[in-house]
């Protein structure tokens, strides 16, 4: 049997041996939602899974079952989008965490690539830390990547729009076969006349394509650099901050 970090791919005895080596579980979370005409609906979760795998190649970790669908109600006007109520998402994720705790996991890194899940994971993490005494952290992928874009992106802040230059580049690097750049478009983000005030417009009122920004500038080469930088920082955090054991060569 080939070695794997994914809990769902392990035998129970392999799981038992791995949890003796590490108290860390990485939980990939994302969404099934519109992601432009050129990228798959599962983009957010697909990227989270790859980040989890890349980190787990370098440190001792379990990778928990991916949580595919998230809170995507603002995007629900686009065909194919699935949305899970925040309450349901939170309690499902809690049950996964509690199940892993039963077998010795004490550190949880949520790699989450969907903005709609961020606040829910924040709330759950605070609750788990206070009630259960575990450690929790979250990587908010598409906000996190902004720290690593120097010398890579070309379109400035617009690169971080929905299914724009950054996301498209990462997907072209990780899953080129799932990307159709013939369908990539430029869709400028509407000007927000009141940026000081938080509003909740339906996504369809902002774009008819599911893209905000310039997807045509995405390249696999950019994505490779961004992904490597993101992974390196996650690994550094786990080793230096949480004392997670390095994986033996």
C-alpha positions in Angstrom: 0.0 0.0 0.0 1.5 3.4 -1.0 2.1 5.9 1.8 -0.5 8.7 2.1 -1.3 11.5 4.5 -5.0 11.5 3.7 -7.1 10.0 6.6 -9.7 8.6 4.2 -7.0 6.7 2.3 -5.3 5.1 5.3 -6.0 1.8 7.0 -6.9 2.1 10.7 -3.5 0.7 11.7 -1.7 3.2 9.4 -3.7 6.0 11.0 -2.7 4.7 14.4 1.0 4.8 13.6 0.8 8.3 12.0 -0.9 9.8 15.0 2.0 8.6 17.2 4.3 10.8 15.1 2.2 14.0 15.1 -0.6 15.8 16.7 -1.3 17.9 13.6 -4.3 17.6 11.3 -4.6 19.8 8.2 -8.2 20.3 7.1 -8.8 21.5 3.5 -11.9 23.6 3.1 -13.4 25.4 0.2 -16.5 25.8 -2.0 -18.4 24.5 -5.0 -19.3 27.7 -6.7 -19.0 29.7 -9.9 -15.3 30.4 -10.6 -15.4 32.1 -14.0 -16.1 30.3 -17.2 -12.5 29.0 -17.4 -12.1 27.3 -14.0 -14.0 24.4 -12.3 -16.6 24.9 -9.7 -14.5 23.1 -7.1 -11.4 25.4 -7.5 -11.3 26.6 -3.9 -11.2 23.2 -2.4 -8.9 21.7 -5.1 -6.3 24.4 -4.3 -6.7 23.8 -0.5 -6.1 20.1 -1.0 -2.9 20.7 -2.9 -1.6 23.1 -0.3 -2.3 20.5 2.4 -0.6 17.8 0.5 2.5 20.0 -0.2 2.8 20.9 3.5 2.3 17.2 4.5 5.2 16.2 2.2 7.6 18.1 4.5 6.1 17.8 8.0 4.5 15.0 9.8 0.7 15.6 9.5 -2.6 14.0 8.9 -4.8 15.4 6.2 -8.4 15.4 7.3 -11.4 14.8 4.9 -11.8 17.8 2.6 -14.9 19.9 3.2 -15.9 20.5 -0.4 -18.9 22.9 -0.2 -19.1 26.0 2.0 -21.2 29.1 2.6 -21.6 30.5 -0.9 -25.1 32.1 -0.7 -24.0 35.3 -2.3 -23.0 33.4 -5.4 -26.1 31.2 -5.6 -27.5 32.9 -8.7 -24.9 31.2 -10.8 -25.6 27.7 -12.1 -23.9 24.9 -10.3 -23.1 26.8 -7.1 -23.8 24.9 -3.9 -24.2 26.7 -0.6 -24.1 25.2 2.9 -25.6 27.1 5.7 -23.0 28.6 8.1 -24.5 26.7 11.0 -24.3 23.4 9.1 -20.8 24.0 7.9 -19.6 24.9 11.4 -21.1 21.9 13.1 -19.9 19.5 10.5 -16.4 20.8 10.8 -16.7 20.7 14.6 -17.6 17.0 14.4 -14.6 16.2 12.2 -12.3 18.0 14.7 -13.8 16.2 17.7 -13.5 12.9 15.9 -9.8 13.5 15.3 -9.3 14.7 18.8 -10.5 11.4 20.1 -7.5 9.7 18.5 -4.9 12.2 19.7 -5.0 15.2 17.3 -4.4 18.5 19.2 -3.3 20.9 16.4 -5.6 21.9 13.6 -4.6 23.9 10.6 -7.6 24.8 8.4 -6.5 25.6 4.9 -9.5 27.4 3.6 -9.8 28.9 0.1 -13.3 30.4 0.4 -14.0 33.8 1.9 -17.5 32.9 3.0 -16.0 30.3 5.4 -13.5 32.5 7.1 -15.7 33.9 9.9 -17.2 30.5 10.5 -13.8 28.9 11.0 -12.7 31.8 13.2 -15.7 31.2 15.5 -15.2 27.4 15.5 -11.4 27.8 16.2 -12.0 30.1 19.2 -14.6 27.7 20.6 -12.3 24.6 20.2 -9.4 26.4 21.7 -11.4 27.5 24.7 -13.4 24.4 25.3 -10.9 21.7 24.2 -7.5 23.2 24.8 -6.3 22.5 21.3 -4.4 24.8 18.9 -6.1 26.1 15.7 -4.9 28.3 12.9 -6.4 29.2 9.5 -4.8 29.9 6.1 -7.3 32.1 4.2 -5.7 31.2 0.8 -6.8 34.0 -1.5 -6.0 36.7 1.1 -2.8 34.8 2.2 -1.4 34.7 -1.3 -1.3 38.5 -1.4 1.8 38.4 0.8 3.8 36.5 -1.9 3.0 38.3 -5.1 6.0 40.7 -5.4 7.6 40.4 -8.8 4.9 38.0 -10.0 1.5 39.5 -10.7 0.9 42.1 -13.4 -2.5 43.5 -12.7 -2.1 45.0 -9.2 -5.0 44.6 -6.7 -7.3 43.4 -9.5 -5.1 40.2 -9.7 -6.9 39.1 -6.5 -10.4 39.4 -7.8 -12.6 36.3 -8.2 -11.0 33.8 -10.7 -8.6 36.5 -11.8 -4.9 36.5 -12.4 -3.8 35.0 -9.1 -6.3 32.2 -8.8 -6.1 31.4 -12.5 -2.3 31.1 -12.3 -2.4 28.8 -9.3 -4.9 26.6 -11.0 -2.9 26.5 -14.3 0.0 25.3 -12.2 -1.9 22.7 -10.2 -4.6 21.5 -12.5 -3.9 22.5 -16.1 -6.3 19.9 -17.4 -9.2 21.5 -15.6 -8.6 25.0 -17.0 -10.0 26.3 -20.3 -8.1 29.5 -21.0 -10.2 29.9 -24.2 -13.0 31.0 -21.9 -10.9 33.4 -19.8 -12.1 37.0 -19.8 -11.5 40.4 -18.4 -14.3 41.7 -16.2 -13.5 44.9 -14.3 -14.8 45.2 -10.8 -17.4 47.9 -10.3 -16.3 51.0 -8.4 -17.5 50.9 -4.8 -18.7 54.4 -4.0 -18.8 53.6 -0.3 -15.9 51.3 0.6 -16.1 52.3 4.2 -19.4 50.5 4.6 -19.7 46.7 4.4 -22.5 45.7 2.1 -23.6 42.3 0.7 -24.4 42.6 -3.0 -25.3 39.4 -4.8 -22.3 38.4 -6.9 -24.4 38.4 -10.1 -24.8 42.2 -9.7 -21.0 42.5 -9.9 -20.3 40.2 -12.8 -22.0 38.2 -15.5 -19.0 36.0 -16.1 -18.1 34.8 -12.6 -14.8 36.6 -13.0 -13.7 39.8 -11.4 -10.4 41.0 -12.8 -8.2 39.8 -15.7 -8.1 36.1 -16.0 -6.2 36.2 -19.3 -3.0 37.2 -17.5 -2.9 34.0 -15.5 0.0 31.6 -16.3 1.3 28.3 -14.9 4.7 29.9 -14.3 3.3 32.5 -12.1 1.2 29.9 -10.3 4.3 27.8 -9.6 6.1 30.6 -7.9 3.1 31.7 -5.8 2.3 28.1 -4.7 5.9 27.5 -3.7 6.0 30.7 -1.7 2.7 29.9 0.0 3.8 26.3 0.9 7.2 27.5 2.3 5.6 29.9 4.7 3.1 27.3 5.9 5.8 24.8 6.6 7.9 27.4 8.4 5.0 28.3 10.6 4.3 24.6 11.5 8.0 23.9 12.3 9.0 27.1 14.0 5.8 28.1 15.7 4.1 24.8 16.5 7.2 22.6 16.6 5.7 20.1 14.2 8.2 17.4 13.4 9.8 17.5 10.0 9.2 14.5 7.8 12.2 12.2 7.5 13.8 12.2 4.0 
